[in-house]
Amino acid sequence: DELSTTVKPLSEVDLPSLDSAMGLLTLLEPHFREVRQELIKLQNAAKNLTDTSKPTIFCEGLTDKIIFDEVLRLFFPAHAKQVAVRCSTYQGGGHAWVGEMLIGWSYSRPLAKAVGVFDKDGDAQLTMKQSVEKLNGPPSGKKAYGVALIPGLQLKACFTRKVPVPFAVEELLHENIWDHAEKEGWLEDRPNPIELYKFARRDITFDDYVKTLLPEEHLHRLALMKIVLKKKEALAKYVCSLADEAEKKRALDGVKPTMEECLKKLGLL
């Protein structure tokens, strides 16, 4: 019968070939697993894209969304209803989620453009770089972009003085907001600042070094303190609850350049 199965004994001559093939499969298996995991992530991201016809900003968390929505309303009212600002509350969202959503968007034949906003720290910037490399650029043109938060004058002053402060959207808020956060006990020390700023001098203590470089109280605070993670939402809601519109604009003015860059990428400015 032509369809019957034949079984042949495995000769010793075949054993090296089998061993070689199995060894190759063992080497390739982690690669297959990684590709499969990437495919699952892409499929999950595509499922979450409920409307790819509306210009969308993906951000790392609820705090960012609260602030971005308010910045749109205050500074770009003509575009506030045109743009969807989205975040994930599942396991905190974060930069990995933003990257996955951008990749999913770029492969889903979207009608509109999307931007993913990433914090300016090592991990988030690496995710942005890796995500942007995977974005699809169909003949119709690129539809997804990564944008890093743009530093304000005070953060730029820190960078100029060789203190590269990693920052999220909270560091872009006015120092008056940080005064309120400090009063409420919403600040904590940055972990490992000596390692963070690569301090290796022996002729001066680290504290004196930072004070010398950043004598201004708020710059010094930005370099060594950060907002407690569990208090970020409360801080964002406090800013948005300010009754005086001029005061609120002053509080959020540092976020305006980032939003402006997002709207440019979305083709709205």
C-alpha positions as a printed Julia matrix, in Angstrom:
269×3 Matrix{Float64}:
   0.0    0.0    0.0
   1.49   3.36  -1.05
  -0.03   5.07   2.0
   1.36   2.64   4.57
   4.0    3.68   7.09
   7.32   1.91   7.25
   9.53   1.78  10.3
  13.24   1.34   9.89
  15.73   0.55  12.67
  18.01   3.43  13.56
  21.53   2.48  12.56
  24.57   3.72  14.34
  25.48   5.72  11.23
  22.3    7.81  11.74
  22.97   8.64  15.38
  25.49  11.49  14.84
  23.14  13.11  12.32
  20.22  12.89  14.74
  22.32  14.22  17.59
  23.45  17.14  15.41
  19.89  17.96  14.37
  18.58  17.78  17.95
  21.43  20.01  19.11
  20.51  22.58  16.47
  16.86  22.49  17.56
  17.92  23.03  21.16
  19.83  26.12  20.08
  16.93  27.47  18.0
  14.18  26.75  20.55
  14.74  29.92  22.67
  14.61  31.99  19.46
  11.29  30.38  18.44
   9.94  31.0   21.95
  10.99  34.67  21.81
   9.38  35.18  18.39
   6.18  33.51  19.6
   6.09  35.75  22.69
   6.55  38.83  20.47
   3.69  37.62  18.25
   1.4   37.15  21.28
   2.25  40.66  22.52
   1.51  42.1   19.07
  -1.82  40.25  18.87
  -2.81  41.46  22.35
  -1.85  45.03  21.49
  -3.91  44.88  18.29
  -6.95  43.69  20.28
  -6.66  46.76  22.52
  -6.68  49.18  19.58
 -10.39  49.95  19.62
 -10.19  52.98  17.3
  -7.26  53.58  14.99
  -9.09  56.33  13.11
  -8.5   58.92  15.85
  -5.08  60.5   16.53
  -3.86  58.86  19.74
  -1.24  59.51  22.41
  -0.14  56.49  24.42
   1.41  57.3   27.81
   2.99  55.29  30.59
   0.37  55.69  33.3
  -2.76  57.31  34.69
  -0.8   60.3   36.06
   0.47  61.11  32.58
  -3.03  60.81  31.1
  -4.56  63.14  33.71
  -1.87  65.74  33.07
  -1.81  65.38  29.26
  -5.61  65.73  29.05
  -5.42  68.93  31.08
  -2.5   70.31  29.04
  -4.5   69.7   25.86
  -7.53  71.5   27.3
  -5.53  74.47  28.58
  -3.0   75.08  25.83
  -4.44  73.35  22.73
  -8.24  73.61  23.08
  -8.8   73.32  19.32
  -7.24  69.83  19.37
  -8.43  68.58  22.78
 -11.41  66.67  21.35
  -9.52  65.48  18.27
  -6.96  63.5   20.26
  -7.39  60.41  22.41
  -4.94  60.05  25.32
  -4.66  56.44  26.42
  -2.89  54.58  29.2
  -3.12  51.14  30.76
  -4.04  50.57  34.38
  -3.16  46.87  34.11
  -0.04  46.27  36.22
   0.73  49.97  36.02
   1.05  50.13  32.23
   4.54  51.56  31.85
   6.97  51.99  28.97
   6.72  48.35  27.84
   2.97  48.76  27.29
   3.5   52.01  25.34
   6.02  50.27  23.1
   3.72  47.32  22.45
   0.8   49.6   21.59
   2.91  51.56  19.1
   4.02  48.38  17.35
   0.45  47.05  17.3
  -0.8   50.36  15.9
   1.78  50.46  13.12
   0.8   46.97  11.88
  -2.99  47.42  12.13
  -3.47  49.52   8.97
  -4.48  52.59  11.0
  -6.18  55.59   9.42
  -4.73  58.05  11.96
  -1.31  58.49  13.52
  -0.23  57.6   17.06
   2.51  58.79  19.39
   3.97  57.0   22.38
   5.43  59.25  25.1
   8.31  57.79  27.1
   9.91  58.96  30.34
  13.51  60.18  30.09
  15.28  57.42  31.96
  17.46  54.53  30.86
  14.86  51.75  30.79
  12.14  53.78  29.06
  14.55  55.14  26.46
  15.8   51.64  25.65
  12.18  50.48  25.18
  11.48  53.44  22.91
  14.54  52.67  20.79
  13.66  48.97  20.48
  10.01  49.71  19.72
  10.73  52.32  17.07
  13.04  49.85  15.3
  10.09  47.44  14.97
   7.52  49.92  13.68
   5.96  49.14  10.32
   6.29  51.74   7.57
   3.73  50.8    4.89
   3.58  52.51   1.47
   0.91  54.83   2.88
   3.53  56.3    5.22
   4.64  55.97   8.81
   1.77  56.08  11.32
   3.42  55.55  14.74
   6.14  57.52  16.53
   8.04  57.51  19.81
   8.57  60.78  21.68
  10.71  61.31  24.78
   9.59  63.86  27.36
  11.22  67.23  26.64
  13.09  68.78  29.59
  12.32  72.28  30.85
  14.82  75.01  31.67
  15.5   73.74  35.19
  16.25  70.2   34.08
  18.41  71.55  31.26
  20.34  73.53  33.87
  20.98  70.28  35.75
  22.19  68.56  32.58
  24.48  71.47  31.7
  26.09  71.11  35.13
  26.7   67.39  34.58
  23.8   66.17  36.73
  21.66  64.14  34.28
  18.43  63.86  36.27
  16.19  61.03  34.99
  12.7   62.41  34.74
   9.03  61.63  34.3
   6.16  64.05  33.74
   6.2   65.08  37.44
   9.65  66.65  37.08
   8.19  68.95  34.43
   5.72  70.49  36.88
   6.4   73.94  38.36
   8.47  74.11  41.55
   5.42  75.44  43.43
   3.81  72.04  42.85
   6.9   70.38  44.26
   6.65  72.66  47.29
   3.13  71.34  47.83
   4.3   67.73  47.35
   7.09  68.23  49.89
   4.67  69.76  52.38
   2.34  66.78  51.96
   5.18  64.28  52.42
   4.94  63.02  48.84
   8.7   63.12  48.14
  11.31  60.44  48.71
  15.04  60.07  48.11
  16.21  58.9   44.7
  17.8   55.45  45.0
  21.59  55.22  44.55
  22.27  58.86  43.52
  26.04  58.34  43.76
  25.83  55.6   41.15
  23.18  57.48  39.17
  25.41  60.53  38.72
  28.64  58.49  38.46
  30.28  60.28  41.39
  33.85  59.08  41.95
  35.7   62.03  43.47
  37.63  61.69  46.75
  38.37  65.32  47.48
  34.74  66.21  48.29
  31.67  64.48  49.73
  28.77  63.68  47.43
  26.41  66.03  49.31
  28.85  68.93  49.03
  29.43  68.07  45.37
  25.72  68.34  44.54
  25.32  71.52  46.6
  28.23  73.09  44.75
  26.86  72.19  41.33
  23.21  72.91  42.17
  22.99  75.59  44.87
  19.43  76.46  43.82
  17.0   74.76  46.19
  14.66  73.31  43.57
  17.43  72.06  41.27
  19.04  70.38  44.27
  15.65  68.83  45.12
  15.08  67.6   41.56
  18.45  65.88  41.56
  18.04  64.05  44.88
  14.28  63.6   45.38
  11.37  62.16  43.42
   7.62  61.81  43.81
   6.49  58.72  45.73
   4.94  56.34  43.19
   1.7   55.88  45.13
   1.26  59.67  45.39
   1.64  60.52  41.72
  -2.07  60.29  40.98
  -2.9   62.51  43.98
  -0.38  65.08  42.75
  -1.83  65.1   39.22
  -5.35  65.54  40.57
  -4.17  68.37  42.83
  -2.72  70.22  39.84
  -5.92  69.79  37.82
  -8.02  70.97  40.77
  -6.32  74.38  40.97
  -9.1   76.96  40.71
  -6.98  79.75  39.23
  -6.46  79.04  35.51
  -3.33  81.21  35.36
  -1.85  79.29  38.27
  -2.74  76.0   36.62
  -1.11  77.09  33.35
   2.04  78.03  35.24
   2.02  74.63  36.94
   1.73  72.76  33.63
   3.74  75.02  31.34
   6.74  72.66  31.48
   4.68  69.89  29.84
   3.59  72.09  26.94
   6.68  71.5   24.69
   6.19  67.72  24.89
   2.53  68.01  23.95
   3.41  70.36  21.11
   5.85  67.78  19.75
   3.17  65.06  20.02
   0.68  67.15  18.04
   3.3   67.79  15.35
   3.94  64.05  15.02
   0.19  63.49  14.78
   0.04  65.98  11.92
  -2.19  68.41  13.81
   0.29  71.32  14.09
